[in-house]
Amino acid sequence: EDPYVMRKANYQDFQGNDQYEGFCVDMLRELADILKFSFRIKLVDDGLYGAPEPNGSWTGMVGELINR
């Protein structure tokens, strides 16, 4: 969601994390530099935040986190 994480208008010209910009991306880069960790931004396959399914599983980002 704008202005937190957005794909750059010309994201095809970039690879990996360089395709993204926004407040959360800037904050994550600063934290990674200070705390010395690496990260990879990944879009969820179904593009959803997550909702419960009738069988008890979850879709979206929540489902990916639950399923590691």
Secondary structure as the mmCIF struct_conf table of DSSP 4:
data_model
#
loop_
_struct_conf.conf_type_id
_struct_conf.id
_struct_conf.beg_label_comp_id
_struct_conf.beg_label_asym_id
_struct_conf.beg_label_seq_id
_struct_conf.end_label_comp_id
_struct_conf.end_label_asym_id
_struct_conf.end_label_seq_id
TURN_TY1_P TURN_TY1_P1 ASP A 2 TYR A 4
BEND BEND1 VAL A 5 VAL A 5
STRN STRN1 MET A 6 ARG A 7
TURN_TY1_P TURN_TY1_P2 ALA A 9 ASN A 10
HELX_RH_3T_P HELX_RH_3T_P1 TYR A 11 ASP A 13
BEND BEND2 PHE A 14 PHE A 14
HELX_RH_3T_P HELX_RH_3T_P2 GLY A 16 GLN A 19
STRN STRN2 TYR A 20 GLU A 21
BEND BEND3 GLY A 22 GLY A 22
HELX_RH_AL_P HELX_RH_AL_P1 PHE A 23 LEU A 35
TURN_TY1_P TURN_TY1_P3 LYS A 36 LYS A 36
TURN_TY1_P TURN_TY1_P4 ASP A 45 ASP A 46
STRN STRN3 PRO A 52 PRO A 52
TURN_TY1_P TURN_TY1_P5 PRO A 54 ASN A 55
BEND BEND4 GLY A 56 GLY A 56
STRN STRN4 TRP A 58 TRP A 58
HELX_RH_AL_P HELX_RH_AL_P2 GLY A 60 ILE A 66
TURN_TY1_P TURN_TY1_P6 ASN A 67 ASN A 67
#
